[in-house]
């Protein structure tokens, strides 16, 4: 798999994995600042990052970028679905996107750090 295909695959997997917790709840029940939600989201990001490391040979900066973009895409899809199919309006979309970018980058960084730490330990 070439570098571009690896980036695309990691982005799609990250978008789907990050989207599951936000696509499966109603707009009223979704709170992106709740610690339990953020913990789950970070765990998903770390898992996807380690999976992408094992399946591809991407550089760390490319991997962090792909995971971050995947998280942003998941929030944008939720926003668009709410706008077209529901009556919910997001007045905090900018903050939600910042949270998604921060969680995506942080979880990808944690995942690469954990993988490299474990690899160096052996």
Backbone as CSV, one residue per row, in Angstrom:
resi,resn,N_x,N_y,N_z,CA_x,CA_y,CA_z,C_x,C_y,C_z
1,UNK,0.855,-1.164,0.000,0.000,0.000,0.000,0.908,1.235,0.000
2,UNK,0.644,2.146,-0.919,1.482,3.348,-0.970,1.077,4.342,0.118
3,UNK,1.852,5.405,0.233,1.672,6.377,1.321,0.306,7.069,1.260
4,UNK,-0.133,7.467,0.065,-1.427,8.157,-0.067,-2.591,7.239,0.291
5,UNK,-2.518,5.995,-0.137,-3.571,5.040,0.201,-3.615,4.783,1.700
6,UNK,-2.446,4.724,2.319,-2.380,4.524,3.768,-3.015,5.693,4.517
7,UNK,-2.722,6.905,4.085,-3.303,8.088,4.721,-4.823,8.091,4.567
8,UNK,-5.285,7.779,3.366,-6.724,7.764,3.113,-7.414,6.704,3.960
9,UNK,-6.839,5.504,4.004,-7.432,4.414,4.789,-7.472,4.767,6.270
10,UNK,-6.389,5.345,6.789,-6.362,5.730,8.208,-7.390,6.813,8.499
11,UNK,-7.559,7.746,7.583,-8.543,8.814,7.768,-9.967,8.266,7.768
12,UNK,-10.265,7.362,6.852,-11.613,6.783,6.778,-11.912,5.947,8.019
13,UNK,-10.964,5.127,8.438,-11.177,4.303,9.632,-11.346,5.186,10.865
14,UNK,-10.537,6.235,10.967,-10.660,7.156,12.112,-12.000,7.876,12.095
15,UNK,-12.466,8.279,10.919,-13.759,8.967,10.828,-14.900,8.048,11.250
16,UNK,-14.852,6.807,10.827,-15.908,5.862,11.186,-15.854,5.553,12.684
17,UNK,-14.649,5.280,13.187,-14.509,4.940,14.607,-14.880,6.119,15.501
18,UNK,-14.463,7.328,15.135,-14.799,8.505,15.936,-16.268,8.876,15.789
19,UNK,-16.859,8.526,14.671,-18.251,8.869,14.431,-19.247,8.000,15.166
20,UNK,-18.886,6.768,15.443,-19.831,5.851,16.080,-20.384,6.415,17.391
21,UNK,-19.544,6.936,18.306,-20.135,7.457,19.553,-20.967,8.729,19.372
22,UNK,-20.711,9.498,18.310,-21.484,10.726,18.154,-22.653,10.564,17.190
23,UNK,-22.607,9.556,16.348,-23.708,9.337,15.413,-24.830,8.518,16.017
24,UNK,-24.562,7.807,17.106,-25.549,6.882,17.649,-26.365,7.454,18.807
25,UNK,-26.154,8.709,19.139,-26.924,9.337,20.219,-27.687,10.533,19.656
26,UNK,-28.719,10.912,20.348,-29.495,12.077,19.895,-28.716,13.356,20.183
27,UNK,-29.108,14.419,19.546,-28.434,15.703,19.723,-28.534,16.203,21.154
28,UNK,-29.644,15.919,21.815,-29.819,16.350,23.199,-28.882,15.622,24.149
29,UNK,-28.584,14.371,23.840,-27.771,13.549,24.742,-26.274,13.681,24.495
30,UNK,-25.878,14.296,23.419,-24.461,14.408,23.078,-23.838,15.612,23.778
31,UNK,-22.844,15.351,24.594,-22.096,16.410,25.255,-20.613,16.126,25.040
32,UNK,-20.003,16.883,24.163,-18.614,16.621,23.807,-17.628,17.057,24.883
33,UNK,-18.095,17.724,25.908,-17.203,18.145,26.987,-17.312,17.246,28.214
34,UNK,-18.147,16.247,28.154,-18.313,15.323,29.273,-17.074,14.421,29.384
35,UNK,-16.499,14.293,30.582,-15.261,13.510,30.733,-15.381,12.052,30.286
36,UNK,-16.514,11.416,30.537,-16.665,10.019,30.116,-16.672,9.904,28.590
37,UNK,-17.328,10.847,27.916,-17.329,10.833,26.455,-15.917,11.073,25.917
38,UNK,-15.216,12.042,26.487,-13.855,12.330,26.030,-12.929,11.145,26.269
39,UNK,-13.102,10.448,27.378,-12.290,9.262,27.649,-12.515,8.170,26.617
40,UNK,-13.780,7.943,26.288,-14.106,6.942,25.263,-13.531,7.360,23.922
41,UNK,-13.676,8.628,23.590,-13.175,9.132,22.308,-11.661,9.010,22.217
42,UNK,-10.960,9.316,23.298,-9.507,9.190,23.307,-9.110,7.724,23.166
43,UNK,-9.803,6.831,23.871,-9.503,5.398,23.761,-9.714,4.899,22.335
44,UNK,-10.762,5.361,21.687,-11.007,4.978,20.293,-9.878,5.489,19.407
45,UNK,-9.462,6.733,19.617,-8.374,7.300,18.822,-7.066,6.560,19.011
46,UNK,-6.756,6.174,20.240,-5.525,5.414,20.504,-5.595,4.056,19.820
47,UNK,-6.746,3.379,19.922,-6.908,2.078,19.275,-6.732,2.176,17.762
48,UNK,-7.381,3.163,17.149,-7.279,3.334,15.697,-5.842,3.666,15.289
49,UNK,-5.162,4.460,16.100,-3.778,4.812,15.800,-2.880,3.587,15.832
50,UNK,-3.004,2.783,16.868,-2.179,1.578,16.963,-2.516,0.614,15.842
51,UNK,-3.782,0.490,15.494,-4.179,-0.353,14.372,-3.552,0.142,13.072
52,UNK,-3.578,1.457,12.858,-2.983,2.026,11.638,-1.471,1.827,11.621
53,UNK,-0.824,1.923,12.777,0.622,1.695,12.830,0.945,0.264,12.456
54,UNK,0.153,-0.676,12.963,0.410,-2.081,12.687,0.164,-2.450,11.228
55,UNK,-0.795,-1.800,10.593,-1.159,-2.156,9.219,-0.437,-1.343,8.155
56,UNK,0.080,-0.186,8.522,0.774,0.672,7.552,2.117,1.090,8.111
57,UNK,2.917,1.647,7.288,4.222,2.171,7.710,4.246,3.682,7.502
58,UNK,3.279,4.354,8.118,3.188,5.804,7.976,4.117,6.486,8.967
59,UNK,4.563,7.669,8.607,5.337,8.479,9.529,4.406,9.021,10.602
60,UNK,4.980,9.386,11.740,4.184,9.846,12.867,3.369,11.082,12.525
61,UNK,3.976,12.051,11.852,3.255,13.289,11.528,2.097,13.020,10.575
62,UNK,2.276,12.113,9.628,1.194,11.777,8.704,0.072,11.037,9.426
63,UNK,0.447,10.170,10.344,-0.546,9.412,11.091,-1.369,10.322,11.998
64,UNK,-0.708,11.223,12.696,-1.429,12.158,13.563,-2.363,13.039,12.737
65,UNK,-1.906,13.489,11.586,-2.752,14.292,10.700,-3.957,13.524,10.197
66,UNK,-3.757,12.271,9.805,-4.856,11.460,9.282,-5.906,11.193,10.356
67,UNK,-5.467,10.877,11.564,-6.414,10.613,12.651,-7.175,11.884,13.023
68,UNK,-6.470,13.006,13.079,-7.111,14.278,13.406,-8.164,14.641,12.367
69,UNK,-7.837,14.482,11.109,-8.788,14.776,10.042,-9.989,13.834,10.116
70,UNK,-9.756,12.571,10.466,-10.860,11.625,10.632,-11.831,12.060,11.715
71,UNK,-11.304,12.550,12.837,-12.166,13.042,13.909,-12.954,14.273,13.453
72,UNK,-12.308,15.158,12.724,-13.006,16.343,12.215,-14.109,15.954,11.230
73,UNK,-13.833,15.004,10.371,-14.837,14.547,9.404,-16.049,13.961,10.125
74,UNK,-15.810,13.206,11.198,-16.926,12.624,11.956,-17.837,13.707,12.515
75,UNK,-17.264,14.778,13.047,-18.071,15.877,13.597,-18.798,16.617,12.479
76,UNK,-18.152,16.824,11.355,-18.786,17.517,10.226,-19.954,16.690,9.686
77,UNK,-19.794,15.375,9.601,-20.891,14.521,9.148,-22.070,14.622,10.110
78,UNK,-21.791,14.620,11.413,-22.870,14.759,12.408,-23.574,16.101,12.245
79,UNK,-22.789,17.153,12.068,-23.351,18.489,11.890,-24.237,18.541,10.643
80,UNK,-23.750,17.997,9.540,-24.522,18.024,8.293,-25.800,17.181,8.413
81,UNK,-25.703,16.027,9.057,-26.886,15.185,9.219,-27.931,15.876,10.089
82,UNK,-27.479,16.510,11.171,-28.426,17.238,12.020,-29.068,18.403,11.279
83,UNK,-28.297,19.041,10.439,-28.806,20.195,9.705,-29.821,19.775,8.637
84,UNK,-29.558,18.674,7.932,-30.436,18.256,6.840,-31.616,17.405,7.297
85,UNK,-31.394,16.526,8.275,-32.424,15.555,8.631,-33.094,15.816,9.975
86,UNK,-32.579,16.716,10.747,-33.147,16.960,12.064,-33.419,18.429,12.273
87,UNK,-33.898,18.706,13.445,-34.203,20.098,13.757,-33.131,20.719,14.647
88,UNK,-32.096,19.950,14.975,-31.049,20.458,15.870,-30.168,21.456,15.129
89,UNK,-29.801,22.488,15.821,-28.880,23.493,15.293,-27.682,23.552,16.220
90,UNK,-26.530,23.593,15.650,-25.299,23.633,16.437,-24.782,25.068,16.481
91,UNK,-24.893,25.673,17.624,-24.360,27.026,17.762,-22.897,26.993,18.173
92,UNK,-22.416,25.822,18.567,-21.041,25.690,19.035,-20.196,24.828,18.094
93,UNK,-20.489,24.857,16.807,-19.775,23.991,15.869,-18.278,24.291,15.863
94,UNK,-17.893,25.535,16.028,-16.471,25.875,16.060,-15.761,25.229,17.237
95,UNK,-16.399,25.264,18.392,-15.806,24.646,19.581,-15.812,23.128,19.446
96,UNK,-16.862,22.561,18.871,-16.906,21.114,18.655,-15.788,20.672,17.713
97,UNK,-15.518,21.467,16.685,-14.428,21.135,15.772,-13.070,21.248,16.460
98,UNK,-12.907,22.252,17.309,-11.654,22.371,18.069,-11.469,21.189,19.014
99,UNK,-12.536,20.773,19.669,-12.463,19.613,20.556,-12.097,18.369,19.751
100,UNK,-12.732,18.185,18.594,-12.444,17.015,17.761,-10.990,17.018,17.296
101,UNK,-10.498,18.175,16.877,-9.104,18.256,16.437,-8.146,17.982,17.593
102,UNK,-8.445,18.532,18.746,-7.591,18.316,19.904,-7.588,16.865,20.359
103,UNK,-8.764,16.261,20.441,-8.856,14.862,20.866,-8.207,13.950,19.828
104,UNK,-8.435,14.227,18.552,-7.825,13.410,17.505,-6.302,13.468,17.543
105,UNK,-5.761,14.666,17.634,-4.302,14.816,17.679,-3.722,14.220,18.957
106,UNK,-4.380,14.471,20.091,-3.889,13.956,21.373,-3.906,12.433,21.400
107,UNK,-5.009,11.831,20.966,-5.098,10.370,21.003,-4.125,9.727,20.021
108,UNK,-3.922,10.349,18.860,-2.947,9.819,17.902,-1.529,9.939,18.456
109,UNK,-1.241,11.030,19.129,0.076,11.196,19.729,0.292,10.163,20.827
110,UNK,-0.711,9.953,21.675,-0.620,8.950,22.741,-0.422,7.557,22.136
111,UNK,-1.169,7.252,21.088,-1.051,5.942,20.442,0.328,5.701,19.854
112,UNK,0.868,6.698,19.169,2.215,6.529,18.594,3.269,6.462,19.696
113,UNK,3.095,7.256,20.749,4.037,7.214,21.864,4.008,5.839,22.536
114,UNK,2.819,5.310,22.795,2.687,4.000,23.444,3.282,2.901,22.573
115,UNK,3.023,2.939,21.280,3.563,1.922,20.384,5.085,1.998,20.332
116,UNK,5.626,3.195,20.177,7.077,3.347,20.112,7.740,2.981,21.432
117,UNK,7.110,3.303,22.546,7.647,2.941,23.862,7.700,1.424,24.014
118,UNK,6.633,0.751,23.605,6.584,-0.705,23.704,7.586,-1.345,22.750
119,UNK,7.744,-0.768,21.564,8.682,-1.299,20.575,10.120,-1.137,21.069
120,UNK,10.441,0.012,21.674,11.786,0.251,22.175,12.101,-0.603,23.396
121,UNK,11.073,-1.006,24.110,11.256,-1.812,25.305,11.731,-3.224,24.966
122,UNK,11.351,-3.712,23.807,11.699,-5.090,23.406,13.132,-5.205,22.975
